[in-house]
Amino acid sequence: MPTMMPGRMSAPGKSKRGIGGVLKELFTYSNKLIVPSIVALLFAVAGAVLTIVGPNLLSQITDLISDALGGEIDLAAIGRIGVMLLVIYGLSAVFTYVEHFIMATVTLDLSRDMRQDLSRKINRVPMSYFSTVSYGDILSRVTAPCSRRWPTACPP
């Protein structure tokens, strides 16, 4: 693993605000995030609950088979449970897909908004500023608020 030389740029440290402070700041930055994030959370919970219910039904199938080892196996009951398993796992997959789709859309919208804000910030600066200040200082001034607020959400 390469070591960092003194004075070199390194990865940002852990946020002192915690996840609650970061989420509050993100939701304050863009109010459009609140409703889709709550909907995605509900889909994630529903998908997780359905995934947890599935193994219980599998154990019922196993019990039906083990109880009937000496006699006749109730294939109709096993078929009903199997269909319920297909429905449960299918719904779980759909809920998880919808949750991921919503969160990907929210992430892209947030990234677009941040890039537009950054572009507006740069466009407000007079051209004479760019000829008098070094390239590194300009980059630092433009990206500093971004890296302080949202080190993981800012586009590269």
PyMOL commands that set and color helices and strands:
alter all, ss='L'
color gray80, all
select helices_A, chain A and resi 18-29+31-67+75-123+127-132+135-149
alter helices_A, ss='H'
color red, helices_A
deselect
rebuild
show_as cartoon
